[in-house]
Amino acid sequence: MKKTQQLAAFTSLALLSSSAMAHPGHETGSFSAGLTHPVTGFDHLVMLVAFGILVACVQTSAVRKMGLVLSALASLLVGLAAGQVFGGFNGVELAIGASLFVVSGAIWQAFHASKDMLRLALTLCVGLVFFHGYAHGVEAQGAISSFAAGMTVSAAALMVLGLQFGRALSSPWLSVGVASVSALVIL
């Protein structure tokens, strides 16, 4: 697949995704609900694919790249559990919105920053994935283990998709694309 075809496929996937449903009123009790939510929640779709792009652009070993993906998945799950335990607070949606722009800036940093600055950017991104999970933990009804399992599988698949795009289109200008799509999400 050519780079332009891959970019067109990514853009189509992003545009077909619906708005985020990080609010009460959608199912959180089944594996299929967890599996579909990251794909149907535009903010989650952008963040997870962009995080995969970021990981692909980082000059490090495959083992460390896998560690970054696993760290992000752990952050998502810890957020889900914390949201269920502690309940909502006013800054969750703001943190989710900010995460989209932080990951965009981190992609740019992967090509231009010192190792320390890049490490900080990666840490911020992993930390901000927490809020995507937290929002769903707040709204979760009952046991959420099946939902969490489905969400983990889907989130991992989206990050792997991002890794593929990042490898194929490795460029700091991907950050501009992520920021542009993120601005559409916020609007």
N, CA and C atoms as an extended XYZ file, in Angstrom:
561
Properties=species:S:1:pos:R:3:atomname:S:1:resname:S:1:resid:I:1 pbc="F F F"
N         0.846       -1.171        0.000 N   MET     1
C         0.000        0.000        0.000 CA  MET     1
C         0.895        1.239        0.000 C   MET     1
N         0.622        2.166       -0.884 N   LYS     2
C         1.417        3.388       -0.969 CA  LYS     2
C         1.109        4.307        0.208 C   LYS     2
N         2.048        5.207        0.481 N   LYS     3
C         1.888        6.129        1.607 CA  LYS     3
C         0.617        6.961        1.473 C   LYS     3
N         0.310        7.408        0.274 N   THR     4
C        -0.905        8.223        0.104 CA  THR     4
C        -2.159        7.396        0.347 C   THR     4
N        -2.133        6.131       -0.043 N   GLN     5
C        -3.281        5.261        0.213 CA  GLN     5
C        -3.442        5.003        1.706 C   GLN     5
N        -2.317        4.833        2.406 N   GLN     6
C        -2.375        4.609        3.846 CA  GLN     6
C        -2.907        5.846        4.562 C   GLN     6
N        -2.450        7.001        4.131 N   LEU     7
C        -2.928        8.245        4.729 CA  LEU     7
C        -4.422        8.419        4.456 C   LEU     7
N        -4.866        8.095        3.254 N   ALA     8
C        -6.282        8.194        2.920 CA  ALA     8
C        -7.114        7.222        3.763 C   ALA     8
N        -6.602        6.013        3.975 N   ALA     9
C        -7.310        5.031        4.805 CA  ALA     9
C        -7.427        5.516        6.235 C   ALA     9
N        -6.335        6.068        6.777 N   PHE    10
C        -6.355        6.606        8.140 CA  PHE    10
C        -7.349        7.751        8.257 C   PHE    10
N        -7.318        8.665        7.312 N   THR    11
C        -8.216        9.814        7.340 CA  THR    11
C        -9.672        9.367        7.252 C   THR    11
N        -9.942        8.407        6.391 N   SER    12
C       -11.313        7.894        6.271 CA  SER    12
C       -11.784        7.268        7.567 C   SER    12
N       -10.917        6.471        8.188 N   LEU    13
C       -11.265        5.848        9.466 CA  LEU    13
C       -11.550        6.909       10.513 C   LEU    13
N       -10.719        7.936       10.555 N   ALA    14
C       -10.899        9.007       11.536 CA  ALA    14
C       -12.198        9.759       11.305 C   ALA    14
N       -12.534       10.030       10.059 N   LEU    15
C       -13.739       10.799        9.761 CA  LEU    15
C       -15.014        9.995        9.949 C   LEU    15
N       -14.924        8.672        9.828 N   LEU    16
C       -16.109        7.837        9.996 CA  LEU    16
C       -16.450        7.590       11.458 C   LEU    16
N       -15.498        7.825       12.329 N   SER    17
C       -15.733        7.607       13.752 CA  SER    17
C       -16.701        8.656       14.279 C   SER    17
N       -17.576        8.236       15.187 N   SER    18
C       -18.539        9.170       15.764 CA  SER    18
C       -17.912        9.947       16.910 C   SER    18
N       -18.654       10.865       17.449 N   SER    19
C       -18.189       11.657       18.587 CA  SER    19
C       -17.944       10.772       19.795 C   SER    19
N       -17.169       11.282       20.713 N   ALA    20
C       -16.872       10.545       21.938 CA  ALA    20
C       -18.131       10.343       22.759 C   ALA    20
N       -18.186        9.219       23.451 N   MET    21
C       -19.321        8.946       24.320 CA  MET    21
C       -18.835        8.807       25.748 C   MET    21
N       -17.925        9.661       26.159 N   ALA    22
C       -17.389        9.596       27.518 CA  ALA    22
C       -18.344       10.286       28.470 C   ALA    22
N       -19.538        9.775       28.561 N   HIS    23
C       -20.575       10.299       29.430 CA  HIS    23
C       -21.552        9.185       29.710 C   HIS    23
N       -22.399        9.334       30.703 N   PRO    24
C       -23.354        8.276       31.017 CA  PRO    24
C       -24.283        7.976       29.848 C   PRO    24
N       -24.729        6.739       29.772 N   GLY    25
C       -25.731        6.404       28.792 CA  GLY    25
C       -25.307        5.379       27.766 C   GLY    25
N       -24.059        4.927       27.781 N   HIS    26
C       -23.717        3.834       26.888 CA  HIS    26
C       -23.253        2.643       27.712 C   HIS    26
N       -23.381        1.486       27.108 N   GLU    27
C       -23.123        0.244       27.821 CA  GLU    27
C       -21.657        0.106       28.219 C   GLU    27
N       -21.421       -0.353       29.428 N   THR    28
C       -20.058       -0.596       29.906 CA  THR    28
C       -19.926       -1.978       30.524 C   THR    28
N       -20.856       -2.863       30.241 N   GLY    29
C       -20.851       -4.153       30.908 CA  GLY    29
C       -20.498       -5.335       30.038 C   GLY    29
N       -20.125       -5.128       28.781 N   SER    30
C       -19.847       -6.284       27.936 CA  SER    30
C       -18.518       -6.131       27.196 C   SER    30
N       -17.990       -7.264       26.795 N   PHE    31
C       -16.755       -7.281       26.026 CA  PHE    31
C       -16.927       -6.519       24.716 C   PHE    31
N       -18.059       -6.749       24.029 N   SER    32
C       -18.268       -6.085       22.734 CA  SER    32
C       -18.366       -4.567       22.882 C   SER    32
N       -18.959       -4.084       23.976 N   ALA    33
C       -19.026       -2.635       24.204 CA  ALA    33
C       -17.620       -2.066       24.394 C   ALA    33
N       -16.779       -2.774       25.130 N   GLY    34
C       -15.394       -2.342       25.310 CA  GLY    34
C       -14.612       -2.404       24.016 C   GLY    34
N       -14.887       -3.425       23.230 N   LEU    35
C       -14.196       -3.605       21.954 CA  LEU    35
C       -14.537       -2.493       20.966 C   LEU    35
N       -15.780       -2.087       20.931 N   THR    36
C       -16.193       -1.078       19.949 CA  THR    36
C       -15.988        0.359       20.410 C   THR    36
N       -15.956        0.588       21.705 N   HIS    37
C       -15.906        1.977       22.165 CA  HIS    37
C       -14.696        2.769       21.671 C   HIS    37
N       -13.472        2.264       21.745 N   PRO    38
C       -12.348        3.080       21.262 CA  PRO    38
C       -12.425        3.411       19.769 C   PRO    38
N       -13.154        2.614       19.012 N   VAL    39
C       -13.291        2.872       17.582 CA  VAL    39
C       -14.420        3.863       17.317 C   VAL    39
N       -15.436        3.859       18.157 N   THR    40
C       -16.575        4.756       17.938 CA  THR    40
C       -16.464        6.067       18.708 C   THR    40
N       -15.525        6.155       19.623 N   GLY    41
C       -15.265        7.409       20.341 CA  GLY    41
C       -14.118        8.125       19.655 C   GLY    41
N       -14.410        9.215       18.972 N   PHE    42
C       -13.422        9.902       18.138 CA  PHE    42
C       -12.178       10.298       18.923 C   PHE    42
N       -12.359       10.784       20.157 N   ASP    43
C       -11.187       11.190       20.950 CA  ASP    43
C       -10.291        9.997       21.263 C   ASP    43
N       -10.881        8.854       21.564 N   HIS    44
C       -10.102        7.662       21.860 CA  HIS    44
C        -9.389        7.162       20.602 C   HIS    44
N       -10.097        7.159       19.487 N   LEU    45
C        -9.520        6.721       18.225 CA  LEU    45
C        -8.290        7.551       17.875 C   LEU    45
N        -8.422        8.867       17.955 N   VAL    46
C        -7.305        9.751       17.621 CA  VAL    46
C        -6.142        9.532       18.579 C   VAL    46
N        -6.407        9.489       19.873 N   MET    47
C        -5.337        9.350       20.854 CA  MET    47
C        -4.580        8.037       20.678 C   MET    47
N        -5.297        6.955       20.518 N   LEU    48
C        -4.652        5.646       20.443 CA  LEU    48
C        -3.850        5.470       19.161 C   LEU    48
N        -4.409        5.890       18.036 N   VAL    49
C        -3.667        5.801       16.775 CA  VAL    49
C        -2.468        6.746       16.816 C   VAL    49
N        -2.671        7.959       17.327 N   ALA    50
C        -1.570        8.926       17.413 CA  ALA    50
C        -0.474        8.428       18.358 C   ALA    50
N        -0.853        7.783       19.448 N   PHE    51
C         0.159        7.234       20.350 CA  PHE    51
C         0.978        6.158       19.634 C   PHE    51
N         0.316        5.339       18.840 N   GLY    52
C         1.040        4.343       18.038 CA  GLY    52
C         1.997        5.002       17.056 C   GLY    52
N         1.551        6.079       16.422 N   ILE    53
C         2.422        6.837       15.514 CA  ILE    53
C         3.629        7.355       16.285 C   ILE    53
N         3.383        7.907       17.457 N   LEU    54
C         4.474        8.424       18.291 CA  LEU    54
C         5.488        7.333       18.598 C   LEU    54
N         5.022        6.193       19.029 N   VAL    55
C         5.916        5.089       19.380 CA  VAL    55
C         6.732        4.670       18.159 C   VAL    55
N         6.116        4.647       16.989 N   ALA    56
C         6.842        4.282       15.769 CA  ALA    56
C         7.948        5.290       15.449 C   ALA    56
N         7.714        6.554       15.752 N   CYS    57
C         8.670        7.615       15.425 CA  CYS    57
C         9.822        7.718       16.419 C   CYS    57
N         9.690        7.113       17.574 N   VAL    58
C        10.738        7.155       18.595 CA  VAL    58
C        11.861        6.205       18.176 C   VAL    58
N        13.069        6.702       18.228 N   GLN    59
C        14.242        5.891       17.870 CA  GLN    59
C        14.671        5.066       19.077 C   GLN    59
N        14.110        3.874       19.198 N   THR    60
C        14.438        2.986       20.301 CA  THR    60
C        14.208        1.546       19.861 C   THR    60
N        14.536        0.606       20.710 N   SER    61
C        14.415       -0.811       20.374 CA  SER    61
C        12.949       -1.248       20.340 C   SER    61
N        12.723       -2.369       19.679 N   ALA    62
C        11.369       -2.926       19.606 CA  ALA    62
C        10.851       -3.287       20.994 C   ALA    62
N        11.735       -3.735       21.875 N   VAL    63
C        11.328       -4.089       23.236 CA  VAL    63
C        10.832       -2.846       23.973 C   VAL    63
N        11.544       -1.736       23.839 N   ARG    64
C        11.109       -0.499       24.498 CA  ARG    64
C         9.821        0.035       23.884 C   ARG    64
N         9.671       -0.126       22.589 N   LYS    65
C         8.421        0.306       21.944 CA  LYS    65
C         7.247       -0.505       22.494 C   LYS    65
N         7.455       -1.804       22.657 N   MET    66
C         6.401       -2.649       23.231 CA  MET    66
C         6.129       -2.225       24.667 C   MET    66
N         7.161       -1.865       25.395 N   GLY    67
C         6.990       -1.377       26.766 CA  GLY    67
C         6.155       -0.106       26.819 C   GLY    67
N         6.342        0.788       25.847 N   LEU    68
C         5.528        2.011       25.794 CA  LEU    68
C         4.060        1.681       25.551 C   LEU    68
N         3.803        0.771       24.629 N   VAL    69
C         2.415        0.364       24.342 CA  VAL    69
C         1.796       -0.277       25.581 C   VAL    69
N         2.518       -1.160       26.236 N   LEU    70
C         1.996       -1.814       27.443 CA  LEU    70
C         1.778       -0.805       28.574 C   LEU    70
N         2.664        0.175       28.676 N   SER    71
C         2.489        1.230       29.688 CA  SER    71
C         1.217        2.030       29.437 C   SER    71
N         0.962        2.359       28.181 N   ALA    72
C        -0.256        3.101       27.847 CA  ALA    72
C        -1.498        2.267       28.152 C   ALA    72
N        -1.454        0.981       27.844 N   LEU    73
C        -2.593        0.112       28.152 CA  LEU    73
C        -2.806        0.009       29.661 C   LEU    73
N        -1.721       -0.088       30.412 N   ALA    74
C        -1.830       -0.133       31.875 CA  ALA    74
C        -2.420        1.169       32.409 C   ALA    74
N        -1.998        2.291       31.863 N   SER    75
C        -2.522        3.592       32.277 CA  SER    75
C        -4.027        3.676       32.009 C   SER    75
N        -4.449        3.177       30.860 N   LEU    76
C        -5.871        3.156       30.512 CA  LEU    76
C        -6.660        2.344       31.529 C   LEU    76
N        -6.153        1.167       31.878 N   LEU    77
C        -6.861        0.284       32.815 CA  LEU    77
C        -6.858        0.831       34.238 C   LEU    77
N        -5.749        1.435       34.658 N   VAL    78
C        -5.703        2.050       35.984 CA  VAL    78
C        -6.702        3.207       36.033 C   VAL    78
N        -6.779        3.972       34.965 N   GLY    79
C        -7.762        5.060       34.896 CA  GLY    79
C        -9.179        4.545       34.981 C   GLY    79
N        -9.459        3.457       34.301 N   LEU    80
C       -10.797        2.856       34.342 CA  LEU    80
C       -11.161        2.462       35.763 C   LEU    80
N       -10.237        1.808       36.452 N   ALA    81
C       -10.486        1.399       37.841 CA  ALA    81
C       -10.605        2.616       38.756 C   ALA    81
N        -9.730        3.604       38.587 N   ALA    82
C        -9.769        4.800       39.435 CA  ALA    82
C       -11.062        5.578       39.240 C   ALA    82
N       -11.517        5.669       38.029 N   GLY    83
C       -12.767        6.380       37.763 CA  GLY    83
C       -13.945        5.718       38.439 C   GLY    83
N       -13.930        4.393       38.462 N   GLN    84
C       -15.022        3.683       39.106 CA  GLN    84
C       -14.973        3.867       40.618 C   GLN    84
N       -13.786        3.932       41.188 N   VAL    85
C       -13.628        4.068       42.631 CA  VAL    85
C       -13.869        5.501       43.102 C   VAL    85
N       -13.258        6.465       42.426 N   PHE    86
C       -13.265        7.847       42.915 CA  PHE    86
C       -14.362        8.735       42.331 C   PHE    86
N       -14.963        8.335       41.238 N   GLY    87
C       -16.024        9.146       40.645 CA  GLY    87
C       -15.502       10.333       39.851 C   GLY    87
N       -16.423       11.110       39.346 N   GLY    88
C       -16.077       12.181       38.418 CA  GLY    88
C       -15.497       13.421       39.054 C   GLY    88
N       -14.809       14.181       38.227 N   PHE    89
C       -14.356       15.515       38.593 CA  PHE    89
C       -14.361       16.352       37.318 C   PHE    89
N       -14.405       17.647       37.473 N   ASN    90
C       -14.621       18.554       36.350 CA  ASN    90
C       -13.525       18.548       35.295 C   ASN    90
N       -12.322       18.169       35.602 N   GLY    91
C       -11.223       18.288       34.660 CA  GLY    91
C       -10.996       17.118       33.729 C   GLY    91
N       -11.801       16.067       33.823 N   VAL    92
C       -11.558       14.863       33.023 CA  VAL    92
C       -11.627       15.170       31.528 C   VAL    92
N       -12.689       15.802       31.084 N   GLU    93
C       -12.836       16.082       29.651 CA  GLU    93
C       -11.752       17.029       29.152 C   GLU    93
N       -11.340       17.974       29.992 N   LEU    94
C       -10.255       18.879       29.629 CA  LEU    94
C        -8.948       18.100       29.460 C   LEU    94
N        -8.685       17.169       30.365 N   ALA    95
C        -7.477       16.342       30.263 CA  ALA    95
C        -7.512       15.474       29.012 C   ALA    95
N        -8.674       14.960       28.667 N   ILE    96
C        -8.812       14.151       27.450 CA  ILE    96
C        -8.518       15.008       26.223 C   ILE    96
N        -9.091       16.203       26.178 N   GLY    97
C        -8.821       17.112       25.063 CA  GLY    97
C        -7.349       17.488       24.987 C   GLY    97
N        -6.755       17.780       26.133 N   ALA    98
C        -5.332       18.149       26.165 CA  ALA    98
C        -4.462       16.998       25.685 C   ALA    98
N        -4.858       15.776       25.990 N   SER    99
C        -4.047       14.625       25.601 CA  SER    99
C        -3.849       14.555       24.092 C   SER    99
N        -4.859       14.983       23.351 N   LEU   100
C        -4.771       14.929       21.893 CA  LEU   100
C        -3.694       15.870       21.367 C   LEU   100
N        -3.555       17.027       22.005 N   PHE   101
C        -2.542       17.990       21.570 CA  PHE   101
C        -1.166       17.651       22.127 C   PHE   101
N        -1.126       17.054       23.300 N   VAL   102
C         0.156       16.637       23.872 CA  VAL   102
C         0.771       15.537       23.009 C   VAL   102
N        -0.024       14.576       22.572 N   VAL   103
C         0.519       13.503       21.726 CA  VAL   103
C         0.980       14.074       20.389 C   VAL   103
N         0.291       15.072       19.900 N   SER   104
C         0.716       15.726       18.663 CA  SER   104
C         2.084       16.382       18.842 C   SER   104
N         2.236       17.131       19.921 N   GLY   105
C         3.523       17.763       20.213 CA  GLY   105
C         4.616       16.742       20.443 C   GLY   105
N         4.274       15.626       21.046 N   ALA   106
C         5.256       14.572       21.305 CA  ALA   106
C         5.746       13.949       20.004 C   ALA   106
N         4.861       13.819       19.018 N   ILE   107
C         5.293       13.296       17.713 CA  ILE   107
C         6.345       14.232       17.123 C   ILE   107
N         6.104       15.535       17.192 N   TRP   108
C         7.085       16.505       16.700 CA  TRP   108
C         8.405       16.353       17.473 C   TRP   108
N         8.301       16.189       18.797 N   GLN   109
C         9.489       16.062       19.640 CA  GLN   109
C        10.302       14.811       19.299 C   GLN   109
N         9.656       13.771       18.816 N   ALA   110
C        10.363       12.539       18.467 CA  ALA   110
C        11.434       12.793       17.411 C   ALA   110
N        11.269       13.846       16.628 N   PHE   111
C        12.226       14.160       15.570 CA  PHE   111
C        13.174       15.302       15.928 C   PHE   111
N        12.830       16.090       16.936 N   HIS   112
C        13.572       17.318       17.185 CA  HIS   112
C        14.115       17.496       18.599 C   HIS   112
N        13.679       16.752       19.554 N   ALA   113
C        14.001       17.035       20.961 CA  ALA   113
C        15.167       16.194       21.465 C   ALA   113
N        15.691       16.634       22.587 N   SER   114
C        16.703       15.853       23.286 CA  SER   114
C        16.033       14.601       23.863 C   SER   114
N        16.844       13.651       24.267 N   LYS   115
C        16.288       12.424       24.841 CA  LYS   115
C        15.493       12.710       26.111 C   LYS   115
N        15.950       13.662       26.913 N   ASP   116
C        15.233       13.997       28.146 CA  ASP   116
C        13.872       14.602       27.843 C   ASP   116
N        13.829       15.505       26.877 N   MET   117
C        12.556       16.141       26.519 CA  MET   117
C        11.604       15.111       25.913 C   MET   117
N        12.129       14.224       25.096 N   LEU   118
C        11.298       13.176       24.504 CA  LEU   118
C        10.773       12.237       25.588 C   LEU   118
N        11.604       11.891       26.550 N   ARG   119
C        11.177       11.035       27.667 CA  ARG   119
C        10.023       11.703       28.431 C   ARG   119
N        10.143       13.013       28.656 N   LEU   120
C         9.072       13.759       29.327 CA  LEU   120
C         7.793       13.724       28.499 C   LEU   120
N         7.908       13.949       27.200 N   ALA   121
C         6.733       13.937       26.320 CA  ALA   121
C         6.060       12.566       26.318 C   ALA   121
N         6.852       11.502       26.268 N   LEU   122
C         6.292       10.152       26.294 CA  LEU   122
C         5.598        9.866       27.622 C   LEU   122
N         6.212       10.300       28.711 N   THR   123
C         5.621       10.102       30.041 CA  THR   123
C         4.293       10.843       30.149 C   THR   123
N         4.249       12.062       29.641 N   LEU   124
C         2.996       12.827       29.655 CA  LEU   124
C         1.911       12.112       28.859 C   LEU   124
N         2.267       11.597       27.704 N   CYS   125
C         1.274       10.896       26.878 CA  CYS   125
C         0.738        9.653       27.576 C   CYS   125
N         1.634        8.858       28.134 N   VAL   126
C         1.192        7.654       28.856 CA  VAL   126
C         0.295        8.063       30.019 C   VAL   126
N         0.685        9.101       30.732 N   GLY   127
C        -0.119        9.578       31.855 CA  GLY   127
C        -1.487       10.086       31.433 C   GLY   127
N        -1.550       10.758       30.308 N   LEU   128
C        -2.832       11.312       29.864 CA  LEU   128
C        -3.790       10.254       29.321 C   LEU   128
N        -3.274        9.102       28.887 N   VAL   129
C        -4.147        7.991       28.488 CA  VAL   129
C        -5.017        7.577       29.674 C   VAL   129
N        -4.481        7.752       30.882 N   PHE   130
C        -5.203        7.465       32.123 CA  PHE   130
C        -6.594        8.110       32.118 C   PHE   130
N        -6.688        9.351       31.666 N   PHE   131
C        -7.963       10.077       31.718 CA  PHE   131
C        -8.992        9.524       30.740 C   PHE   131
N        -8.543        8.921       29.657 N   HIS   132
C        -9.477        8.276       28.730 CA  HIS   132
C       -10.163        7.105       29.431 C   HIS   132
N        -9.390        6.343       30.200 N   GLY   133
C        -9.970        5.252       30.978 CA  GLY   133
C       -10.808        5.760       32.139 C   GLY   133
N       -10.326        6.810       32.802 N   TYR   134
C       -11.010        7.364       33.973 CA  TYR   134
C       -12.447        7.765       33.638 C   TYR   134
N       -12.612        8.435       32.511 N   ALA   135
C       -13.958        8.887       32.119 CA  ALA   135
C       -14.932        7.718       32.030 C   ALA   135
N       -14.454        6.586       31.585 N   HIS   136
C       -15.340        5.430       31.456 CA  HIS   136
C       -15.516        4.697       32.770 C   HIS   136
N       -14.533        4.771       33.627 N   GLY   137
C       -14.689        4.196       34.962 CA  GLY   137
C       -15.763        4.914       35.752 C   GLY   137
N       -15.863        6.232       35.581 N   VAL   138
C       -16.875        7.032       36.274 CA  VAL   138
C       -18.283        6.591       35.882 C   VAL   138
N       -18.478        6.335       34.621 N   GLU   139
C       -19.818        5.997       34.134 CA  GLU   139
C       -20.145        4.516       34.194 C   GLU   139
N       -19.157        3.679       34.513 N   ALA   140
C       -19.341        2.229       34.489 CA  ALA   140
C       -20.376        1.783       35.512 C   ALA   140
N       -21.158        0.842       35.101 N   GLN   141
C       -22.179        0.242       35.949 CA  GLN   141
C       -21.771       -1.187       36.279 C   GLN   141
N       -21.661       -1.502       37.552 N   GLY   142
C       -21.346       -2.871       37.966 CA  GLY   142
C       -19.937       -3.288       37.608 C   GLY   142
N       -19.751       -4.590       37.423 N   ALA   143
C       -18.438       -5.148       37.094 CA  ALA   143
C       -18.045       -4.724       35.686 C   ALA   143
N       -16.841       -4.245       35.565 N   ILE   144
C       -16.415       -3.752       34.256 CA  ILE   144
C       -15.291       -4.589       33.643 C   ILE   144
N       -15.079       -5.776       34.170 N   SER   145
C       -13.959       -6.592       33.688 CA  SER   145
C       -14.101       -6.960       32.212 C   SER   145
N       -15.287       -7.304       31.765 N   SER   146
C       -15.487       -7.637       30.349 CA  SER   146
C       -15.284       -6.412       29.468 C   SER   146
N       -15.833       -5.272       29.895 N   PHE   147
C       -15.656       -4.018       29.165 CA  PHE   147
C       -14.174       -3.673       29.086 C   PHE   147
N       -13.451       -3.803       30.191 N   ALA   148
C       -12.026       -3.489       30.234 CA  ALA   148
C       -11.231       -4.404       29.301 C   ALA   148
N       -11.587       -5.668       29.269 N   ALA   149
C       -10.894       -6.611       28.379 CA  ALA   149
C       -11.106       -6.228       26.920 C   ALA   149
N       -12.343       -5.914       26.564 N   GLY   150
C       -12.632       -5.501       25.185 CA  GLY   150
C       -11.930       -4.203       24.822 C   GLY   150
N       -11.945       -3.251       25.754 N   MET   151
C       -11.298       -1.972       25.505 CA  MET   151
C        -9.790       -2.154       25.341 C   MET   151
N        -9.201       -3.046       26.114 N   THR   152
C        -7.760       -3.302       26.014 CA  THR   152
C        -7.400       -3.894       24.659 C   THR   152
N        -8.174       -4.852       24.198 N   VAL   153
C        -7.916       -5.475       22.892 CA  VAL   153
C        -8.019       -4.432       21.782 C   VAL   153
N        -9.081       -3.652       21.808 N   SER   154
C        -9.290       -2.636       20.780 CA  SER   154
C        -8.227       -1.543       20.840 C   SER   154
N        -7.892       -1.089       22.046 N   ALA   155
C        -6.868       -0.052       22.202 CA  ALA   155
C        -5.522       -0.548       21.678 C   ALA   155
N        -5.181       -1.786       21.985 N   ALA   156
C        -3.920       -2.341       21.488 CA  ALA   156
C        -3.915       -2.403       19.964 C   ALA   156
N        -5.029       -2.818       19.382 N   ALA   157
C        -5.121       -2.894       17.913 CA  ALA   157
C        -4.973       -1.513       17.277 C   ALA   157
N        -5.589       -0.498       17.878 N   LEU   158
C        -5.474        0.856       17.336 CA  LEU   158
C        -4.047        1.390       17.456 C   LEU   158
N        -3.368        1.076       18.549 N   MET   159
C        -1.975        1.506       18.683 CA  MET   159
C        -1.093        0.802       17.654 C   MET   159
N        -1.352       -0.464       17.402 N   VAL   160
C        -0.584       -1.197       16.380 CA  VAL   160
C        -0.852       -0.588       15.001 C   VAL   160
N        -2.094       -0.210       14.737 N   LEU   161
C        -2.421        0.478       13.482 CA  LEU   161
C        -1.611        1.777       13.380 C   LEU   161
N        -1.563        2.528       14.468 N   GLY   162
C        -0.766        3.749       14.500 CA  GLY   162
C         0.712        3.471       14.274 C   GLY   162
N         1.215        2.389       14.859 N   LEU   163
C         2.611        1.998       14.638 CA  LEU   163
C         2.879        1.785       13.152 C   LEU   163
N         1.944        1.135       12.486 N   GLN   164
C         2.113        0.885       11.050 CA  GLN   164
C         2.125        2.194       10.264 C   GLN   164
N         1.222        3.107       10.581 N   PHE   165
C         1.201        4.419        9.913 CA  PHE   165
C         2.478        5.188       10.207 C   PHE   165
N         2.905        5.151       11.450 N   GLY   166
C         4.123        5.858       11.834 CA  GLY   166
C         5.353        5.329       11.120 C   GLY   166
N         5.427        4.023       10.953 N   ARG   167
C         6.553        3.432       10.214 CA  ARG   167
C         6.502        3.825        8.744 C   ARG   167
N         5.317        3.768        8.167 N   ALA   168
C         5.175        4.051        6.735 CA  ALA   168
C         5.350        5.528        6.406 C   ALA   168
N         4.908        6.401        7.293 N   LEU   169
C         4.896        7.835        7.002 CA  LEU   169
C         5.784        8.627        7.941 C   LEU   169
N         6.805        8.037        8.470 N   SER   170
C         7.654        8.651        9.481 CA  SER   170
C         8.066       10.074        9.099 C   SER   170
N         7.438       11.036        9.771 N   SER   171
C         7.695       12.447        9.496 CA  SER   171
C         7.205       13.284       10.670 C   SER   171
N         7.943       14.349       10.983 N   PRO   172
C         7.445       15.226       12.053 CA  PRO   172
C         6.129       15.903       11.671 C   PRO   172
N         5.836       15.961       10.397 N   TRP   173
C         4.609       16.623        9.943 CA  TRP   173
C         3.353       15.819       10.266 C   TRP   173
N         3.529       14.569       10.663 N   LEU   174
C         2.380       13.806       11.153 CA  LEU   174
C         1.762       14.506       12.359 C   LEU   174
N         2.600       15.207       13.132 N   SER   175
C         2.092       15.931       14.301 CA  SER   175
C         1.091       17.003       13.900 C   SER   175
N         1.302       17.623       12.762 N   VAL   176
C         0.370       18.654       12.280 CA  VAL   176
C        -0.969       18.007       11.924 C   VAL   176
N        -0.914       16.837       11.300 N   GLY   177
C        -2.147       16.117       10.975 CA  GLY   177
C        -2.912       15.720       12.223 C   GLY   177
N        -2.189       15.215       13.225 N   VAL   178
C        -2.835       14.829       14.484 CA  VAL   178
C        -3.435       16.053       15.167 C   VAL   178
N        -2.707       17.158       15.190 N   ALA   179
C        -3.227       18.387       15.814 CA  ALA   179
C        -4.456       18.894       15.080 C   ALA   179
N        -4.457       18.794       13.759 N   SER   180
C        -5.620       19.250       12.979 CA  SER   180
C        -6.847       18.401       13.264 C   SER   180
N        -6.669       17.090       13.283 N   VAL   181
C        -7.795       16.202       13.591 CA  VAL   181
C        -8.249       16.436       15.034 C   VAL   181
N        -7.300       16.669       15.928 N   SER   182
C        -7.632       16.935       17.331 CA  SER   182
C        -8.468       18.202       17.467 C   SER   182
N        -8.122       19.227       16.697 N   ALA   183
C        -8.904       20.461       16.731 CA  ALA   183
C       -10.346       20.207       16.287 C   ALA   183
N       -10.523       19.349       15.308 N   LEU   184
C       -11.888       18.989       14.867 CA  LEU   184
C       -12.643       18.264       15.971 C   LEU   184
N       -11.942       17.416       16.719 N   VAL   185
C       -12.569       16.698       17.829 CA  VAL   185
C       -13.058       17.687       18.870 C   VAL   185
N       -12.221       18.673       19.199 N   ILE   186
C       -12.565       19.653       20.224 CA  ILE   186
C       -13.733       20.518       19.789 C   ILE   186
N       -13.772       20.854       18.503 N   LEU   187
C       -14.864       21.692       18.010 CA  LEU   187
C       -16.145       20.904       18.032 C   LEU   187
